[in-house]
């Protein structure tokens, strides 16, 4: 099921994202592993390898997201779609409080939960970048 992403499309995804993970906003230069194009609608759900179906994701966010397109909201228990960088604006769904990403919407709550955006490693990494003036 491996699909090769053409270099021109990979470059477009990286440039459009400003070289940052579109979920946790980690700059690519600060990551141990290169960020990857994420299929918003996974290939196993017939998602296409095309511009509008790709987002730049750090290794951790992409691994936690996997083939998921939604999750159960921890507040309402309802099935909610994940934050979609092609449809949604990050600042309409999330806010940064210190090194913690807080949810403003149900889409943000399920994304934070599923992608572990506020696990200890993410927060520690964000805190160091914030202290150095390199995040946000």
C-alpha positions as CSV (number, residue, x, y, z in Angstrom):
1,X,0.0,0.0,0.0
2,X,3.1,2.2,-0.1
3,X,2.6,5.2,-2.3
4,X,5.4,7.5,-3.3
5,X,4.7,11.2,-2.9
6,X,6.2,13.1,-5.9
7,X,8.9,15.5,-4.8
8,X,7.1,18.6,-6.1
9,X,4.0,17.7,-4.0
10,X,6.2,17.0,-0.9
11,X,7.9,20.4,-1.3
12,X,4.5,22.1,-1.7
13,X,3.2,20.4,1.5
14,X,6.4,21.5,3.5
15,X,6.3,25.1,2.2
16,X,2.5,25.5,2.7
17,X,3.0,24.3,6.4
18,X,5.8,26.7,6.9
19,X,8.0,23.7,7.7
20,X,6.1,22.9,10.9
21,X,3.8,20.1,11.9
22,X,0.3,21.2,11.2
23,X,-1.0,19.5,14.3
24,X,1.5,20.4,17.1
25,X,3.4,23.2,15.3
26,X,6.8,21.7,16.0
27,X,9.3,23.2,13.6
28,X,10.9,20.5,11.4
29,X,14.4,21.7,12.2
30,X,13.8,20.9,15.9
31,X,12.6,17.4,15.3
32,X,14.8,14.3,15.5
33,X,13.0,12.7,12.5
34,X,11.9,14.6,9.4
35,X,8.3,15.6,9.2
36,X,6.1,13.6,6.8
37,X,3.2,14.3,4.5
38,X,0.1,12.9,6.2
39,X,-2.9,11.7,4.3
40,X,-5.8,13.4,6.0
41,X,-8.1,10.8,4.6
42,X,-5.8,7.8,4.7
43,X,-5.0,5.7,1.6
44,X,-6.7,2.7,3.2
45,X,-9.9,4.8,3.2
46,X,-9.3,5.7,-0.5
47,X,-7.7,9.0,0.3
48,X,-5.7,10.3,-2.6
49,X,-2.2,11.5,-2.8
50,X,-3.1,15.0,-3.8
51,X,-2.5,18.5,-2.4
52,X,-5.8,18.9,-0.6
53,X,-5.5,15.6,1.2
54,X,-2.0,16.1,2.6
55,X,-0.7,17.9,5.7
56,X,2.7,18.1,7.1
57,X,3.0,16.1,10.3
58,X,5.9,15.4,12.7
59,X,6.8,11.7,13.2
60,X,4.9,11.4,16.5
61,X,1.7,13.1,15.4
62,X,1.7,11.1,12.2
63,X,2.2,7.8,14.1
64,X,-0.5,8.5,16.6
65,X,-2.9,9.7,13.9
66,X,-2.4,6.6,11.8
67,X,-5.5,5.7,9.7
68,X,-7.8,7.6,12.1
69,X,-10.2,10.4,10.7
70,X,-12.0,10.9,14.0
71,X,-12.3,9.9,17.6
72,X,-14.8,10.0,20.5
73,X,-14.9,13.3,22.2
74,X,-13.9,12.9,25.9
75,X,-16.5,15.5,26.9
76,X,-19.6,14.5,24.9
77,X,-18.8,10.9,24.0
78,X,-19.8,11.8,20.4
79,X,-17.7,10.6,17.4
80,X,-16.0,13.8,16.1
81,X,-13.7,14.3,13.1
82,X,-10.1,15.2,13.7
83,X,-8.8,18.7,13.1
84,X,-8.2,19.0,9.4
85,X,-5.5,21.6,8.4
86,X,-7.0,21.9,5.0
87,X,-10.5,22.8,6.3
88,X,-9.7,24.4,9.7
89,X,-7.5,27.2,11.0
90,X,-5.3,26.1,13.9
91,X,-6.0,29.2,16.0
92,X,-9.8,28.7,15.7
93,X,-9.4,25.3,17.3
94,X,-6.4,25.5,19.6
95,X,-4.7,27.9,22.0
96,X,-1.3,27.7,23.5
97,X,-1.3,28.2,27.3
98,X,2.4,28.0,28.4
99,X,3.6,24.8,26.7
100,X,0.2,23.2,26.8
101,X,-2.1,23.1,23.8
102,X,-5.7,23.7,24.9
103,X,-8.8,22.9,22.9
104,X,-11.4,25.4,21.8
105,X,-13.5,22.9,19.9
106,X,-14.6,19.3,19.9
107,X,-12.3,18.7,16.9
108,X,-9.4,20.0,18.9
109,X,-10.3,17.9,21.9
110,X,-10.3,14.7,20.0
111,X,-7.1,15.7,18.1
112,X,-5.3,16.5,21.3
113,X,-6.4,13.2,22.8
114,X,-5.6,11.0,19.8
115,X,-2.3,12.6,18.8
116,X,-1.2,12.9,22.5
117,X,-0.4,16.6,21.8
118,X,0.1,17.3,25.5
119,X,2.0,14.2,26.6
120,X,5.1,14.9,28.8
121,X,7.6,14.7,25.9
122,X,5.6,17.2,23.8
123,X,5.2,19.7,26.6
124,X,8.9,19.4,27.6
125,X,10.0,20.0,24.0
126,X,7.6,22.9,23.6
127,X,8.7,24.5,26.9
128,X,12.4,24.4,25.8
129,X,11.5,25.9,22.4
130,X,9.3,28.6,24.1
131,X,12.1,29.4,26.5
132,X,14.5,29.9,23.6
133,X,11.9,32.0,21.7
134,X,11.6,29.4,18.9
135,X,8.0,28.2,19.2
136,X,4.7,30.0,18.8
